[in-house]
Amino acid sequence: MNHTTQKYAATIGLFDGVHAGHRYLIDSLKKEAEQRGLKSMVLTFNNNPKQVLRTNFKPQLLTTPAEKRVQLQSLQLDSIVELEFTKEMAALSAFDFIQILHDKFQVGLLLVGYDHRFGKDRADGFPEYVAYGKQIGVEVIKTTRFSTPTLKQISSSAIRAALANGNIEQATTLLSYPYSFEGEVISGYQVGRKIGFATANLKPVHPDKIIPGLGVYLVEIFWQNRPYKAMMNIGRRPTIDNDKNISLEVHILDFQEDIYGQNLKVSFLKKIRDEKKFNAVEDLVEQLKKDRAFVVQNWD
């Protein structure tokens, strides 16, 4: 990658989710860069380093690389560099890594997150980074921890926990935007159609993305870039067949299109209720009517 002789202020990380904490770090980076007459650069990884460092590690992504790129591009950075984390990279010492940032990427300032460690085995800490930077010609500084009176812990793991618990509003606040995933419409059992609630059965396009916990959700569907009101069930359909496999079914309001084989983006806005087993299908239908009314009443 050819950079001009203009040096950069940079930060590095996985940035999964590009959440509120990441945005605080990037805002700090842009301010520090402007004060020094530097351009802003984020270096990020397209794969989770744990996939390289641990066997059988299964990521639960908040954003795919493409989704992360879109979020980062919205933050008006001068440069976004996407790297593939490799075993060779894992073997680099912190000194060697800072040297590469200086030589290859023209980094003059490295902003480190308040708890971020890098380099082989994460052996060194912030004081060592500062010392190495002085030897190499890179100023190394770190941010303070970001929190608000209502948000004490802002992290990708906290967002995953919120989604797993169905706490959609908390996840949205931590992320700074609604969580979403993309699903391909596949054939189902047509049960919903028979009871007046036709559903699209979805297969996640990106299986590494986290799916929120079991329950019924108020969601916004995007089909061909057009938004639609919808409600989604994530569960085992206990009233119908108590399937041991988890199904993803979405009922789109006022929608009659044939969308088999096409992709939908599902954006989560609010949890309506937990999944529940009803004594009769008629009871399920009555509840679904209430769920649909909830969607209409709570649509902003």
N, C-alpha and C positions, 0 to 999 in steps of 0.2 A: 504494500500500500504506500503510495507516494504522498507524503504531506509536504506542504510548503515549509519554509524555514520558520514560519510563525509557530511559536511554541504553544502548547495546550495546557490547560488545567484539566485534570482527569480524575475520575473515580472509577472503581471497578467492582463488579459483583454480579451475582446471578439475576437480581432484580425480578424474581418471579412475582407476578402480579402488578409490578410497578405501583405499589401501595402508597398510603399517605406518608409512611416513614421514608420510602425511597424518594418521594417527591420533595420532602423536606431536605434530604441530602442533595438532590439535584438543584434545588433552589439555592442552597448554600454554595454549591459548586459554581453556579452562574455568577453569584455575587462576588466570590473570591476571584474568579477569572476576570470579571470586569474591573475590579480594583487594581489588578496587575497588568491590564492590557493584554490578557490572554484569551484564547478561544476555549470554549467548553467542549469536553469530550467524555462520553460514557463508553467504557469497555465492558461488554457483557458476554456471557456464555450461552450458546445455543443448546447446550446439554448441561444437566446437573452434574457438578464434579463428583457427587456421591455415586453416580452411575459408573464412574471410572475407578473410584477408590474402594467401592464395596461390591461384593458379588451379590447377585439376586436383589439389588436395590430396585424397588419399583417407585418411580416418582409419582407424586400427586400434584400435577401442575395447576396453577391458577391461570397461567397464560401460556399458550403455545409460543414458539419463537416469533411467528408472524403477528400474533396478538400483542406480544411484548413490544415488537418493533413499532406497531401503530401507536401504542401508548407513549413510548419514548419519543416518537416523532412529534407528538402533540406538545411536547415540553420545550420546544424551540432551542434544542441543543445545536451547537455548530457541527458536531461529529458524533456518530454512533458507530462503534466498531463491534462487530459480532465475531466471537472467537469460538472455536471448538476446543473444549477442555480435553487434554490428552494425558497419557501417562508421562510423557516427556515434560509436559507443563507441570504436572504434579511433583516432578523431581527437582524443579527449579527452587533454589533458595530465594528468600525474600530479596537479598542483595541482587542476585541475577535477574530477578523479575523487574526490579526497579531500573536496573541497567537497560533492559530491553525496552521498557516504557520510555526511557530517555533517548535511546539510540534509534529505535525503529518508529516510535510514535511521536517523537518530539515533545515529550511531556516535561514541562518545567515545574508544575505543581501537582502533587498527588494529594487528593482529599480522601481520607480514610473514614469509614463509618465508625461510630463510637465503640463498637464491639467487634469490628472486623479484623480478622487475622488472615494472613496469606503467606505463601512460601511453603517449602517442604515440611510436612508434619506440623505446620503452623507453629514452628519452633520459636519464632521471634515475636516480639510485641511492638507496640508503638514507639518506645524509646529507641529500639534498634532500627526501625524504619527511618526515623529522623536522622540517626547517625549515618546510615547507609546513603540516604538522600544527600546529605552534606558532602560525602565523598564523591558522589556521582554527579551532583549538580541539579538535584531535584528537591524542591522545598516540599516537605511532608507535614501536613496538618490534619487534624481530625475534627469531626463534628461533635456537638453535644447530643445527648439522647433526646429524641423528639417525643413529646407526650402532651396531652391536653388534659384539662380537669376531668373530662369524661373518658378519655382514652389513655389508660396507663401503659398498656402493652400493645404496640403496633408491630406485628411481624407476620411473615407468611404463614408460620405455624398457627398463630392465633386466628388467622382468617380461615385456614383449613378446618380448625376446630369449630369455629362459628358455623361454617357451612355444613359440617357433619352433624351438628346439633340443630340444623334448620333455622339458625338465628341469622336470617337473611339481612335484616336491617343493620345488625352489627357488622356483618361482612361488608355491606355496601359502604358503611361509614369508614371502615378500616382501609378499604380499597380506594375510595374516592369515586367509585362508579359501580353500577350493578354487575354482579358476577354473571358470566354467560358461558355456554358451551354450544357446540355445533353438533347436530345429529342428522343422520340420514333417515328418511322415512322408509320403513320396511313394512312388510305385510304382517298383520296381526290376526286375532281371532274374530274380529268384527263384532265383538260383544257390545262395545259402546254404541255402535250404529243401531243395534237391535233395541237398545233401551233409550234411544233418543239423544245419546251423547257420543256422536262419532269422534273417535280419537285417532291421532296419528301416532304410531308406534315408532320410537326413535332408537337408532343405534349410534352411540357416540362416534363421531368422525375421528376424534383424537382420544384413544383409550387411556392415555396417561393423565387426562384432565380429571380433576376431582368432581364427583357428582354429589350434590347435597344429600342430607339424610332423608330417610323415608318420610313421606308426608304429601300433602296436597298444597300446591303453591300458586300464587298469583304471578303470572309471567307475561312477558312481552315477546311475541314471536316476530322474527324478521324473515320474510320470504320474498325473494327477489328485491331485497332492500326496502320492502314495505312493511310497516309495523302493524301488528294485530293484537287485540286483547285475547288472552288465553288463560286456561288453568291447567296445571300439570300434576299428574300423579306419579310419584316415585315410590314403587312398592311391589308387593307380592300379590296384589288383588285378592285379599283374603275372602271376600264375599263370593267371588266368582269361582276360583279354582285353587286359591291358596298356593300359588306357584312358588317354589323355593327360589327360583331365579328372580332377580329384581327387574321389573319392567319400567320403561319410561314412556308414559302416554300423555299426550297433550290434546286438549279439546280447545279448538280455536273458535271464538265466537264470531257468528255472522260470516262464515267461510265455507265455500262450496267447491273449491278447486281440487283437481286431482293432482296430488303432489307425491305419489309413490316414486321412490328412487331419487327424490330431490333432497337437498339439504336445507335445514331450518336452523337459524340461530335462536337460542332460548336465553332470554335475559331474565334473571330472577329478581322480583320486586318485593315479595312478602310471602310468609308462610300463612296459609289459611287454617290448616288443622293437621293433626296427626292422621296417619292411615288408621282406619277402623274397620272391624268386621261387623257387618250387619246381619240380622237374622234372616232377612228376605231381600230379594233384589229390589222390591218396591221401596223398601226403606233406604236402600242405596240411591235409588233414583231421586227420592225426596231430598236426601242430603246433597246430591249433585246439583239440584235446583238451587239450594241455598248457597252452595259454593259459587255457582254462576252469578247469583245475585250479588254475592260478596265482590266478585271481580268487577261487576258494573259499578257498584257503589264506591269502590275504592280506587277506581281508575282516575288518575290525575290528568 
